[in-house]
Amino acid sequence: MRRLHFPHKLGILERFFKNHLAPFGKCWITTAYGINWLLDLKNPTHRWIVYGDYEGPHLKN
């Protein structure tokens, strides 16, 4: 679903997956540019990045 584009995708994925991701807390990801980024999966805005295309094509899928 991350690669599909449809209206309100981030909100729908948040409803489905927030309870599964939040317990993981903080984790590191690496962007397409090689920058390490600390995400707090308890934060809804940070979880949106996991759902894909939040910051455009520069982040890894």
C-alpha positions as CSV (number, residue, x, y, z in Angstrom):
1,M,0.0,0.0,0.0
2,R,3.0,2.3,0.5
3,R,3.6,2.7,-3.2
4,L,0.0,3.3,-4.1
5,H,-1.3,6.9,-4.3
6,F,-4.9,7.5,-3.2
7,P,-6.7,10.3,-1.3
8,H,-6.2,10.4,2.5
9,K,-3.7,7.5,2.3
10,L,-1.8,8.6,5.4
11,G,-4.9,8.9,7.5
12,I,-6.2,5.5,6.5
13,L,-2.8,3.8,7.1
14,E,-2.6,5.5,10.4
15,R,-6.0,4.0,11.5
16,F,-4.9,0.5,10.4
17,F,-1.3,0.5,11.8
18,K,-0.9,3.0,14.6
19,N,-1.5,0.4,17.4
20,H,1.0,-1.9,15.9
21,L,3.8,0.7,15.3
22,A,3.5,2.8,18.4
23,P,4.9,0.1,20.8
24,F,8.2,0.1,18.9
25,G,9.0,3.6,20.2
26,K,12.1,5.1,18.8
27,C,14.0,3.6,15.8
28,W,16.6,4.8,13.3
29,I,16.0,4.9,9.5
30,T,18.4,5.8,6.7
31,T,17.1,8.2,4.0
32,A,18.0,7.8,0.3
33,Y,20.7,10.4,0.8
34,G,22.3,8.2,3.5
35,I,21.3,10.5,6.4
36,N,20.3,8.6,9.6
37,W,17.0,9.8,11.1
38,L,15.6,8.9,14.5
39,L,11.8,8.3,14.3
40,D,9.6,8.2,17.4
41,L,6.8,5.7,16.4
42,K,4.7,7.0,19.3
43,N,4.4,10.3,17.3
44,P,1.7,10.2,14.6
45,T,3.6,12.5,12.3
46,H,6.7,10.3,12.5
47,R,4.6,7.2,11.7
48,W,3.4,8.9,8.5
49,I,7.0,8.7,7.2
50,V,6.8,4.9,7.6
51,Y,3.7,4.8,5.5
52,G,5.6,6.2,2.5
53,D,6.0,9.2,0.3
54,Y,5.5,11.7,3.1
55,E,8.7,13.6,2.2
56,G,8.6,12.9,-1.5
57,P,10.7,10.5,-3.5
58,H,14.0,11.2,-1.7
59,L,13.2,8.9,1.2
60,K,13.6,5.1,0.8
61,N,10.4,3.1,0.4
